[in-house]
């Protein structure tokens, strides 16, 4: 049996944003977060939970709101640089084109086709 629950506007907005990215409804996203919290309480003590909460920097809605600002761009750049290889970034001049960077520094230009990266073939070398 479901029960109505009052939630803050901020939590609902964050659930809307996060849920859309994960293809969940607002209620589905809040239930997902609740199940994570319940699981965390089973494996972490109070001190560990408090430390985790302190590490949370900004609410998702504030992060999304700062994407186009210098701080948001710096945060995104830092995050992307921390990701494992291969890394992808938008090509600076060609629309819908990406540059793949491998661990050895090799850069390859290409596009994603049906979810797979396909490098452009250099016709001058063929």
C-alpha positions as CSV (number, residue, x, y, z in Angstrom):
1,X,0.0,0.0,0.0
2,X,1.4,3.4,-1.0
3,X,1.3,6.4,1.4
4,X,1.4,10.1,0.5
5,X,4.6,11.8,1.9
6,X,5.4,15.5,2.0
7,X,8.8,16.3,0.5
8,X,10.7,19.6,0.2
9,X,10.6,21.4,-3.2
10,X,14.4,21.1,-3.3
11,X,14.3,17.3,-2.9
12,X,11.6,16.9,-5.5
13,X,13.6,19.1,-8.0
14,X,16.7,17.1,-7.4
15,X,14.8,13.8,-7.8
16,X,13.3,15.2,-11.1
17,X,16.8,16.0,-12.5
18,X,18.4,12.8,-11.3
19,X,15.4,10.7,-12.3
20,X,15.3,12.0,-15.8
21,X,19.0,11.2,-16.3
22,X,18.4,7.6,-15.1
23,X,14.9,7.3,-16.7
24,X,13.1,7.0,-13.4
25,X,10.0,8.8,-12.2
26,X,10.3,11.3,-9.3
27,X,8.8,8.7,-7.0
28,X,11.1,6.0,-8.4
29,X,14.2,8.2,-7.8
30,X,13.2,9.0,-4.2
31,X,12.5,5.3,-3.6
32,X,16.0,4.5,-5.1
33,X,17.6,7.0,-2.8
34,X,15.7,5.7,0.2
35,X,16.8,2.1,-0.5
36,X,20.5,3.3,-0.8
37,X,20.2,5.1,2.6
38,X,18.6,2.0,4.2
39,X,21.4,-0.2,2.8
40,X,24.1,2.3,4.0
41,X,22.7,2.3,7.5
42,X,23.1,-1.5,7.6
43,X,26.9,-1.4,6.8
44,X,28.1,2.0,8.1
45,X,28.2,3.4,11.6
46,X,27.0,6.9,12.5
47,X,30.4,8.5,12.2
48,X,31.0,7.1,8.7
49,X,27.5,8.3,7.6
50,X,28.3,11.8,9.0
51,X,31.6,11.9,7.1
52,X,29.8,10.9,3.9
53,X,27.3,13.6,4.3
54,X,30.0,16.2,4.9
55,X,31.7,15.2,1.6
56,X,28.6,16.0,-0.4
57,X,29.4,19.4,-1.8
58,X,26.4,20.9,-3.5
59,X,22.9,19.7,-4.2
60,X,22.4,18.4,-7.7
61,X,20.1,21.3,-8.6
62,X,22.9,23.8,-7.7
63,X,25.5,21.9,-9.7
64,X,23.2,21.9,-12.8
65,X,22.6,25.6,-12.2
66,X,26.3,26.4,-12.4
67,X,27.2,24.3,-15.5
68,X,27.7,27.4,-17.7
69,X,29.7,29.4,-15.1
70,X,33.5,29.2,-14.7
71,X,33.2,27.2,-11.4
72,X,30.9,24.7,-13.1
73,X,33.2,24.3,-16.1
74,X,36.2,23.8,-13.8
75,X,34.3,21.2,-11.8
76,X,33.3,19.3,-14.9
77,X,36.9,19.5,-16.3
78,X,38.3,18.1,-13.0
79,X,35.7,15.3,-13.0
80,X,36.4,14.3,-16.6
81,X,40.1,14.3,-16.1
82,X,39.7,12.0,-13.2
83,X,37.9,9.4,-15.3
84,X,39.6,6.3,-16.6
85,X,40.8,6.0,-20.2
86,X,39.7,6.2,-22.9
87,X,38.3,9.7,-22.4
88,X,36.1,11.6,-24.8
89,X,35.5,15.3,-25.4
90,X,33.6,17.2,-28.0
91,X,35.6,18.2,-31.1
92,X,36.1,22.0,-30.9
93,X,35.1,22.6,-34.6
94,X,33.1,19.7,-35.9
95,X,29.5,19.2,-34.8
96,X,28.5,15.8,-33.4
97,X,32.2,14.8,-33.5
98,X,34.3,13.6,-30.6
99,X,38.0,13.2,-29.8
100,X,39.0,10.0,-28.0
101,X,42.1,10.2,-25.8
102,X,43.9,6.9,-24.9
103,X,46.2,6.4,-21.9
104,X,49.3,6.7,-24.1
105,X,48.2,10.2,-25.3
106,X,46.9,9.1,-28.7
107,X,43.9,11.2,-29.9
108,X,41.4,9.8,-32.4
109,X,38.6,11.8,-34.0
110,X,35.3,10.0,-34.7
111,X,31.6,9.7,-34.0
112,X,29.4,7.5,-31.9
113,X,27.2,5.2,-34.0
114,X,24.6,3.1,-32.2
115,X,26.5,3.7,-29.0
116,X,29.9,2.7,-30.3
117,X,32.8,5.0,-31.1
118,X,33.8,4.8,-34.8
119,X,37.0,6.6,-35.8
120,X,37.1,8.6,-39.0
121,X,39.1,6.9,-41.7
122,X,42.0,9.0,-42.9
123,X,41.4,8.8,-46.7
124,X,44.8,10.4,-47.5
125,X,46.6,7.3,-46.0
126,X,44.5,4.8,-47.9
